[in-house]
Amino acid sequence: MGRWSEETVIKAAPDASSLAAARKLAHPGPWSDSGSNEVLVWGKCQGSGKTPYQVSVDIVAPAYRCSCPSRKFPCKHALALLLLWSRGEAAEAGAATADFAKEWADQRADRATAKERRQTEQPADPEAQAKRLAARLALMDAGVDDFSRWLTDLIRTGLAAARNQPYSWWDGVAARLVDSQLPGLGEQVRDMASQIHGRTDWSDHLLLHAGRWWALSMAWSARDKLSPDEFADVKAALGWSTASADVQDTERLPGPWLVLGAHRSDDGRLQQQRTWLQGPDGKVVVVLDFAGQGQGLAAPQLAGALLDATIARYPGSAPQRAMFNGPITPLDVATNLGAGNSIVQALKQESAAVALSPWRTRLPVLLEEVIINPEGTGWLHDPNGEALPLVDAPLDSLLALTGGHAADIFGELEDGRLRPLTVVVDGMVVTP
């Protein structure tokens, strides 16, 4: 693995504030015991405390570890070390690997070996598996029946009455769904408690999701009539996860894979990272990573990077969830993301996707030659005069990057609003 360029390090930053903080540390003064080899870069950074932070970076994966309390990956210390290494100012090759870096690398190798061993173990007893499946289906059936009655009461008593309910009311419904092996549905109900108090369009939002919940309940009850892809979508919406071991060896789709963009979220209980990839045939997939409290998410792939990797896709309709099933090797950095769509075309794509799977909540889209309007929470305007509202948009960064000019923007279209993830400006693919 060759030395990263400074541009590559910048693209690895999770946000602008982390990069700004890293630049302040990117000088040799606070660093000691640094070194590098063909896989690792490591060093110690002196902070305000007595003990320096131990920083290790796997430049092949990539993956990051730092003893600081930051929950960002990579943190400012890892970014600063990579900046120094990219400039040749620290972490020279040839030094013996530091104990803390070697221990971390060995732990990662041990986990990979254990995972491979679990995947090659003999399958469980088929009869026992069938009994567990029957028990789970019965539990889910009862949970869906109970939820359908709750939905009927919700509509009968009126949405205004639901808005006046305390959070504990919503939490109780969510807890029953989780107990019935319906965690995905339970999470949506729990989230609705805050949504109806925080949105001006709360009634439309609640009615939309109540309709989706009803359609999902009816689809589960009629699951015997669904196609395999339709059933897979329903299971995913309800929160029935598919084991990675059941997917990993189903196929090996070669690259190169273009990283369109990524998004991280944290609801206080679970962290999620979505990475959108485009294959050589133009099809888009999403890689999902999860981490609980106190755990670190997988290192984000760089927007615009071309990856030499193979993937396997989970069952379901497009765009499908996918997973890497082998090593990942960066090949190059793209200067664009390809041809984009107009806002009308994007909304038609969303409409078609929702018609196919009504519980779909987001769709990846690339909009071409759009201009940022900072009014309110932000808007996008295309050359045809159409406009699209933004959500979770870093308006200051978007305006600074585009300078008020038209640019291609990739993002997630969600309930008629776009969450911008990547901007193409001046021949560069940039994360705002």
N, C-alpha and C positions, 0 to 999 in steps of 0.2 A: 504494500500500500504506500503510494507516494505521499510526500508532504502536502498537506492541504494548502490551498491559497487562502489569503485573507478573506476573499469574497465567499469562499465556501464556509469559513468559520462564521461569518456574519449571517449567512443563510441558516445556520444551525441555531441561532438565538431564538428563544421562545417568544421574546417580545423586545420592544425598543428599550425599555428601562433596564432590562438585564444586560443588553449590549452596551448601553451607556455606562453602567456600573463596571462592566468588564474592562472597558477601555481605560478606566482610572487605575485598574490593577495591572494593566498590561505593560509593565516595565520590570526589569530584573530585581528591583529593590526588595519587595516582600517575598520573593521566591527563593527556595532552597531545595536541595536534593532532587532536582528535576532530571529527567532523562527520557529516552524514547527507544523503541525498537520497531520492528516492522508491523507490530500489532498495537502496542500500547504507548501512551504518553502519560507521564506522571510528574508530580511535584508537590511541594508543600508551600502553602501560602500563609504568611503571618497576618492574622486578623487582630482584632482588639483584645482578644484573650491571650492567655499564656501559651496555650498549645496551638500550633499552626494547623490549618485545615489540610487534610490529606486528599489530594485530587488525582483521580485516575480516569483515563479516557481510552476506550477501545475504539480505535479509528477505523476499524474494518466493519464493525456491526452497523452503525456506530452505537456506543453505549457510554454512559457517564456515571461516575460515582464521586461524591464529595462528602466529607464528614461534617460540613456545615448544615444548619437546620433548614435550609431553603427547600421548598417543594418544587422548584422549577428544574427542569431537565432540558438542556444543561444549565447549571447555575452560573452566576457571574464568575466564580473562581475557575470553573472548567473552561468557560469561554476565554477568560484572560490567559490561561495556560496555552490554549490552542492558538490564540493570537501571537503570543511570544514564539511558540514553536513554528508557526507559519512564516514568521519573519527571520527565523534562525537565531533568535536572541536568547533562547533557553531550551531545555529539554533536548540536548544534543544526544545523538545516537552513540552507542558503545558502552554506556554506563551499565553497571549491574542493576537489574530490575529491583526497585525498592520493595521491601517486604510487604507493605500494605497494598501495593499494586499487584504483586504476584499472588497474594492471598485472594484478592478480588477476582483476578483472572481464573485462578484455580476453582473458586466457588462457582463461577459461571460455567466452567467446563464440566464440573461435577453435576450441576443442575441439568445441563444439556444431555449428559450421559444417562442420568436417571430418567429423564423424559423419554429418551430413546428406548431405554429398557422397559419402561411401563408400556410403551406402544407395541412392543414385540411380545409381551406376555400373552399367555393363552387367554382366550375370551372366557367370560363367566359362563356358568351353566345356563344353557338356553331355556330350560324349564323355569329356573329361578328368575331369569330376565323377563320371561313372559308374565309371570305372576306380578313382578314389580310394575311392569307396564300396565297391566290390567288395573292394579290398585291405583296407579297415578291417574289413569283415564277416568276412573270412577270418581276420584277426588276432584278432578278438574270439571267433570260434568256437573257435580253438585255445586261447585263454586260458580260456574257460569249460570246455572239456574238461579242461584241466590242473587247474583249480580243483575240478571235480567229483571227480576222482581224489583230490585232497588232502583234500576233505571226507570221502570214503569212508574214507580212512586215519585221519582224525581220530576218527571214530566207532568204527572197528574197534579202535584202540589205547586208546580211553577218554579221557574228559575230564580225568581226573586227570593223565594223562601230558602232555596239552597244557598244563596249568597249570605244569608243571615245566620247560617249554621256555623258553629265554632270549628276550629281546626281539628279538634278531637273527633268530631263527627266524620270528617273525611278520613282521618287516620284510622278510625275503626273499620271503615269499609276497605281501605287499602290493606289493613292487617289481615282481614278475612280472605282477601284475594291472595295474599302471599301464602297464607296457611293452606290455600287450595291449589298451590303450585301454579299460580298465575302472577308471578312477580312483575312482569312487564306491564300488565294491566293495573296492578296495584300501584306501581310507580307513577303512572299517568294520573290516577285518581288523587294520590297524595300531592302531586304537583299542582293539580287544579285548585286546591285550597288557597294557594298563594296567587295563582294566576287571576282568579276572579276578583281579588281585592287590589291587584296591581295594574290591571288593564282597564282602559276606558271602554274598550269594546268587549267587556267581560261576558255579556249576554250572548253575543254572536259566537264568541270563543267557546263558551260552555255548550251551546246548542250544537256547534260543529262537532265537538268531541263526543258529546252524548250520542250523536248520530253514528259516529265511527264506532263507539263502544257497542252500540246496538247491532250494527252490521257485523262486527267481530264476533259477538255472542251468537248471532244467527249462523255465521259461517262455521263456527266451531260445532254447533249442533248438527250442521249438514256436512260435516267433514268427509263423510263417505262419498260424497258427490264431487269433491274437489280434485283437481289435477295435482300431481306431486308438487309442482311449483307453487300452486295456490295454497296447498296445505302447509308447505314450508313457510310461506309468508305469514299465515295465520299463527303457526307455532312461534315464530320469531316475535310477532307482535304481542303474544300472550306471555312471552318470557321463557319459553321452552328452548333452552340452549342446545346446540348441537356440539358434541365433543369434537375437539380439533383432531383427535386420533381417527375419527370417523371420516374426516375430510382430507387429511394430509396426503393419503396415497390414492385418492380417487382420480387425480389428473395432475399433470405437470405442464402448465402453460408457460412457454418461454417468453422472454422479453425481447427487446428492452422495454421496461415499464417506465412511463413518464409520470413523475409525481406532480399532480395537478395542484394539490394543496392539502392542508391538514387543519383540524380544529380540535382543541382540548376543552373539556368542561369538567366542573367539579361541583357536585351538589351537596357536598359536606359528608356524604357517605361513600360515594364511589366516584373515582376519576375515570373519564373516558377520553380516548383519542381516536379520531377518525382520520384516516389517510386515504385520499382519493387517487387512484392510479388509472392510467390509460394505457392499454396494450397496443401492440403493433397493428392490430386490426381495428383500432379505434374504439373498442368496447371499454367501458369504465367499470371499475370495481372499487370496493371500499374495504380497507383493512381496519378492523376494530381492535383496540387494546383497552384493557380495563385494569384498574388497580384500586385496592381498598385503602383506607386511611393508614398512613405510615408506610405505604408501599410506593415504589417508583414505577411510573409508566415506561413503556419501551421508548427508546430514543426516537425523536421525530425524524422522519426522512426530509431532506431538503426540497423545498418547492422548486420545480424545474429540473430536478436531477433525473438523469436517465440511469436506470438500475438494471444490471444484468442479474436477473433472478427468475426463478420459476414460482408460480403460485398455483394454489388449488382453490376452487370456488365452492362456497356453501350452496346448498339447494335453495331455490327461490327464484323470483322474477328479477329481471334486470332493473337497476344496477345491483349485481349480486355482492354479498359479502365475500371476502377472500382472505387467504392467509398465505404468508411466505412458507414454502416447504423446502427451503435450502438456503445456502449462503447468499448474501446480498453484496454485490460488487458495484460501486458507483462507476459509471462509464464516462459521463460527460454532463454538462449543464446546458439545457436548452435555452434558446434565445426567445422562444415564444411557445404558446400552448396549442397552436393550430388555429383552424377557422372557428369563429364564434357564431353566435346567433343573435337575432334581435330580441327585444323584450317580448314581443308577441309570439315569436317562435318558442321562446323559453316557456311561456305560460301555456302554450299548446302542449308542449312536452309534459309539463306538470299535470295538465288535465288528463292526458292519455295515461300517465302512470297511475294517477289516482283512480281512474276508471278501471284499471286492471287490478289494483290493490288499494281499496279505499282507506286502509289504515296506514298507508305510506305517509311518512311525515316530512321527508326531505328528498330533494333531487339535485344532483350536480349539474350545473350549467356554466357555460362560458359565454359571456356577453361581449359583443364586439363594439368597439368605438363608443363607449358610454362615458358620460360626464358626471362628476360628483356634484350634487346640490346639497349643501350642508343644512338646509332648512329642517327643523325638527330633529328627528333621529337620522335624517339623511335620505336622499333619493338618488336614483340613477336615471339619466335621460339618454335615450339613444337618438341616432340621426333621423328616425322616423317620427319623432315627437312623442314617443311613448315614455312613460315614467314608471318606476318600480321602487317601492319603499325599501329601506335597508333595516336590518336588525343586527344588533351586536357589532356595529360598525365603528372602527377607530377612525373617526372623521378627520382628526388632525393629521394622522399619518397618511390617510388616503389623499387628502388635499395637498400635503407636502410632496408626496410622490408624483402625483399627476400634474401639479401646478395649474389646475383648472382646465387642463387639456383632455381630450378624449383618450381613453385607454381601454385595453381588453381586461376584463375582470372575471375571475373564476370564483364561484361561491356555491353555497347551498341554498336552493330555493325552498322555502319552508312556509306553507300557508300564505303564499302570495307575497312573501318578503324575502329579500336576498341577504344572506350572511356572507360578506366578502372575505375570501381567504387568501387570494393571490392577485397581484396586479402585474401586468406586462407593460413596462415602460423603457423606452430607449434600448431595446434589445436585451432587456434583463427581466427575469422572472423574480418578483420580489414579494415577500410576505409583509403586509402592512402592520 
